[in-house]
Amino acid sequence: MNAIAAAGVELTYSDGTRAVRGVDLEVPEGEFFGFLGPNGAGKTTAIKTLTTLLHPTAGSVTVNGFDVVEEPRSVRASIGYMAQETSIDEELTARENVRFACEAYGVPRSERADRIDELLDLVDLADVADKRSEGFSGGMQKRLDVAMALVHRPPLVFLDEPTTGLDPKARIDLWEYFREINRQGTTVFLTTQYLEEADQLCDRLSVIQDGEIVATDSPETLKSRVGGDVLEITIEDASDEERERARRIAAESGLFEEGAIETTEDGISVTSKAARRSGTDLLVALRDAGFTVVGFDVRSPTLDDVFLAITGEPADDDGEDGEAAGTGDDAAELEASR
């Protein structure tokens, strides 16, 4: 059975903007699914549609078997939602925050104490359970958000830019909690600006661009479609003119007929099946043309390369989107409307 099934979904705003265009999407139960796209591509609009915060103007969507338009309360009762911005009340302790979430989600009073202890233990906050969350680090607050999203044991959890703003260690620590949730059988739907995060966590992912899904597959399969290895060359004088001249030399060398050649911040990159074989010849050509090469690397493609190849845009890791990102107010609205 699919946790999410969307067919021909459209969402057009009152000003005529088509934010989502004919989206078809299926997410099987138990999958860790990623949803990626450039800024303003429709990610946030799509997730708000799936979580009943927006109504589609065409098409159909079911979440955990419930229609998002006809049965919104049933949808909301069957999902957890963790927004980019925290929804915790800093005046309350960790235990009190989770107790409040239990009340909002209708967890029976007789089960609350055990459930609170279980979740605080899951996210490694048991030792600070009775401390006010005002003094918690960003990573600790995010872990508390995870606990609050899980109080009612939802079969599906939406994570909307959940690690934005965290330092790398806190982000990686949070990944482990997400993995554990998924190992326990919960379906996870993740939107993220961090492509390494999607690569590490997701079984499959979709890329949305201009409101349409343009690719769906496993991270490994998507990377295999890039067309070869990536050769990155760094030059000493990385002015715009010199980087463009280096790109032209690579393009005119005849070494990479099937490759994609791009300028980078400090040189050029070549994506090609011939990258390893012909990289040395390109170095010679660049040096003959007067370039000083200060860096040379050949690597396997990453999701960043996939993203650039599919969308024509580099991934934006600053976590800012042209759409209104999911906020703590969204989480509160979902809780209040159950």
Beta strands, then each sheet from edge to edge (+ up, - down):
strand 1: 2-12
strand 2: 18-28
strand 3: 32-36
strand 4: 58-63
strand 5: 66-67
strand 6: 79-82
strand 7: 156-160
strand 8: 187-191
strand 9: 204-209
strand 10: 212-217
strand 11: 229-235
strand 12: 260-263
strand 13: 267-272
strand 14: 293-299
sheet 1: 2+ 1- 4+ 5-
sheet 2: 6+ 7+ 8+ 3+ 9+ 10-
sheet 3: 12+ 13- 11+ 14-
end
